[in-house]
Amino acid sequence: MSRHSTRRAPTHRLSRRSLLGLTGGLAAAGAVGGAAALFTGVTAGAAPAVFTHPGMLHAYGELNRAKVRVAAGNDPWLAGWQRLTANPHAQSTWTPNPRETVIRGGTGENYGTLYNDIHAAYQNALRWKIAGTTAHGDCARDIINAWSATLTGITGNADRFLAAGLYGWQFANAAELMRDYPGFRLDAARTMLKNVFHPLNEQFLTGHNDACITNYWANWDLCNMASVMAIGILCDDAALYDRAVDYFKNGAGNGSIKKAVPFVFGGADEGLAQWQESGRDQGHTMMGMGQMGAICEMAWSQGDDLYGYDDNRFMKAAQYVAKYNLGQSVPFTTYGWGTGQNCAYREHTVVSDISRGQVRPVWDMLHYHYARRRGLAVPYITAMAEKSRPEGGGGDYGPNSGGFDQLGFGTLLYAK
């Protein structure tokens, strides 16, 4: 599968390959970000010759807009910025604590050290990108460099695959923001991610820990897909990037779009679609909004529209999740799946009210994409975004790992 991407203007088509040819090198990243505001959608077209950088959760346009708006004191960007600067992880005095081996699940768990340091690196990188403060740039650089030079393995029980997925895509996003910073060891970060994170990502997507293909919830696939995509972008590795896009569309596991969103409703419930974990609980369901949202946003930065794939299937699922968590009723189709190694049958017959109404920083990215970039009516997503605004990040939603499943700060970075 080749990587295809064009953004379509009202009177002509201009691909990222064309933009790169016109402007060249790193300048193209800025041109693409600026040009994105002129285009109304994404369609399939010619594969870009090179990757756009920065080109994951934040392309040049998003970062530049946040910089300009914060400097001007405009809300909601300023409110989002104040949420960032108040976070303990965003302080330039943060000291990294790298480990050779990270353990998630079982005896000797220490993975909290990794996710706290990743979020500190990311938040300090944002402060450098938006305010230009070198102390924060130095801090982000030093955290990533320290882990790149130290980490050699991720282990534990099955949860090691969650660690490899979640922290792989998050680490790569922090590194992407720092890739041109003085003293930043990009090659070391690339090597560590390919040697430590990617093998576990691929092992899970290929073998699913030797379990029934439907045993693991959508989020397990999604975080590993996101990691493969992010590592591919950071490393300019088209094969990895294409692997993630292909899995999104055609994968056998529950992270592929038609498995993660198994039922699309019509009739009176037109515009809604059931999420795979909706019968489990709402915390993990909202986590899924963040994981699939991250995949779609990273692909968008490279010119691929996964947000709108299969007639906006993800949008319909996000509307469904938002509507239910706003306290309204939604339809539910019995969802059955196989568990364990022998695929023992289980089913959900009703939507779960566990953790209903939980707030996670996942909604502004979805709202500003569908409602502003695309100009679509997404009233439930919009209402959830308004309820959650201004969004914070890791450290603002409790000390446990669930509060670090998303990088956050969508109000600051995606407001339009």
C-alpha positions, -999 to +999 in steps of 0.1 A: +000+000+000+014+034-009+009+065+012-014+090-006-023+125+002-036+157-013-054+186+002-081+200-022-086+237-028-118+248-044-103+252-079-073+229-079-054+201-062-021+206-046-003+176-030+023+177-003+048+164-029+041+196-049+045+218-019+078+201-010+090+205-045+081+242-045+096+251-011+121+223-003+133+207+029+122+220+063+107+251+047+081+228+033+069+219+068+060+255+074+045+259+040+023+228+045+011+240+079+003+274+066-013+261+034-035+237+054-057+265+065-065+273+029-078+238+021-112+223+030-106+186+031-083+156+023-086+131-005-065+104-019-037+115-043+000+112-050+021+099-021+045+125-007+081+121-015+092+128+021+075+132+055+063+166+067+081+177+099+069+186+125+042+161+114+025+142+142+000+157+167+012+192+159+022+204+124+037+239+118+003+256+114-010+245+148+022+254+166+025+288+149-012+297+155-008+288+193+024+309+194+007+340+178-025+337+198-009+332+232+014+362+225-017+383+217-034+372+249-064+356+230-086+330+245-091+301+245-055+297+236-043+318+266-065+297+289-049+266+275-015+281+278-021+289+315-032+253+321+001+242+306+024+265+325+007+256+358+014+219+354+043+206+375+055+186+345+060+217+324+087+232+346+122+235+333+135+222+366+122+187+359+149+161+364+147+129+343+150+095+360+157+070+331+158+033+336+174+005+316+143-017+319+107-005+323+082-029+339+044-026+335+024-055+350+036-079+376+065-077+401+086-046+402+064-022+383+082+011+376+066+024+344+053+055+361+088+069+359+087+067+321+053+082+316+060+111+340+092+119+322+076+116+287+049+141+297+075+164+312+095+163+280+064+170+259+051+198+280+085+215+282+089+210+244+055+228+239+067+257+261+098+260+240+079+258+207+053+284+218+073+308+240+108+302+227+122+297+262+155+278+259+154+266+295+123+245+286+139+234+253+170+223+272+149+204+297+129+186+270+161+177+251+178+164+282+149+142+292+146+126+258+184+122+254+187+105+288+160+079+281+173+073+246+208+065+260+195+044+288+164+024+280+170-011+266+139-031+274+102-031+283+089-061+302+061-073+326+030-092+320+006-086+290+005-049+301+040-045+286+022-042+253+002-012+266+035+004+278+051-002+244+021+013+226+012+043+248+046+055+256+060+047+222+038+072+204+040+097+232+078+096+233+080+099+195+057+130+196+080+147+222+110+138+201+094+152+169+090+186+186+127+186+195+142+171+163+161+202+153+170+215+187+207+220+194+222+191+212+192+168+206+202+133+197+176+124+171+194+093+159+196+080+194+159+085+199+151+068+166+173+039+174+159+034+209+123+035+196+130+010+168+149-013+191+128-012+222+093-001+214+086-011+178+093-049+182+067-051+210+043-030+189+046-054+160+046-085+181+012-074+196-004-064+163+008-097+147+002-122+175-020-105+201+000-122+229-011-156+215-047-149+224-080-150+205-079-122+180-109-105+197-096-110+233-080-076+237-100-044+237-096-018+209-073+004+229-046-023+230-044-023+192-049+014+189-019+024+211+004+000+193-009+013+159-002+048+171+033+039+181+041+023+148+028+053+130+047+078+152+080+059+150+075+057+112+071+095+110+100+103+133+123+079+114+111+088+080+102+052+075+073+049+050+070+011+056+061+016+093+038+045+086+020+025+058+017-005+082-002+016+107-025+031+080-032-003+065-040-018+099-064+011+106-083+002+075-078-036+072-063-050+105-076-082+120-077-069+156-101-047+174-082-015+166-091-015+130-119+010+122-147-015+115-138-036+146-134-006+169-167+008+155-187-024+149-222-009+145-233+021+125-269+032+132-295+046+108-330+058+110-337+079+141-301+073+153-285+084+120-250+098+126-242+076+156-220+045+158-213+021+187-178+020+201-163-014+208-157-008+245-190+010+252-204-020+271-172-022+292-170+012+308-168+049+298-132+056+310-117+031+285-142+042+259-130+078+262-094+065+261-103+051+228-114+085+215-079+098+225-060+069+209-079+068+176-079+106+176-041+106+179-038+082+150-061+103+128-044+136+137-009+122+130-021+109+096-038+142+089-004+160+094+010+137+067-019+144+044-040+112+050-076+115+060-084+088+085-108+110+104-132+108+075-125+072+064-155+050+057-180+078+056-168+095+089-171+062+109-149+075+137-169+108+139-201+089+143-186+068+172-173+099+189-207+115+186-222+084+202-197+084+231-201+121+237-239+119+236-240+091+262-215+108+285-235+140+283-263+121+301-284+113+271-296+079+258-280+060+229-289+028+211-270-004+218-266-035+197-255-067+216-218-070+212-202-105+213-166-116+212-142-144+219-118-144+249-087-161+261-069-186+239-099-207+230-122-178+221-147-185+249-178-164+240-188-133+260-212-105+252-224-071+263-261-064+260-263-028+274-241+003+273-221+006+305-226+035+329-193+028+348-173+061+348-200+079+329-193+115+324-156+112+331-135+141+318-104+133+296-085+158+274-096+142+241-124+163+228-110+196+216-089+178+190-120+161+176-143+192+179-119+215+161-112+190+134-148+181+125-165+214+134-139+238+122-116+222+097-144+202+081-174+225+090-195+195+101-222+196+127-211+175+157-232+188+185-223+162+211-186+163+205-188+201+207-207+200+240-182+176+255-154+198+243-170+229+259-175+209+291-138+199+293-122+232+283-095+244+288-079+210+285-048+201+305-025+172+302-006+145+321-006+155+358-039+173+356-061+142+357-048+123+387-015+105+394-024+071+379-016+059+344-051+067+331-044+104+335-014+100+312-030+081+284-034+113+264-008+141+259-037+166+261-037+204+258-061+203+229-075+238+236-041+254+233-030+235+202-062+230+181-084+260+187-094+278+155 
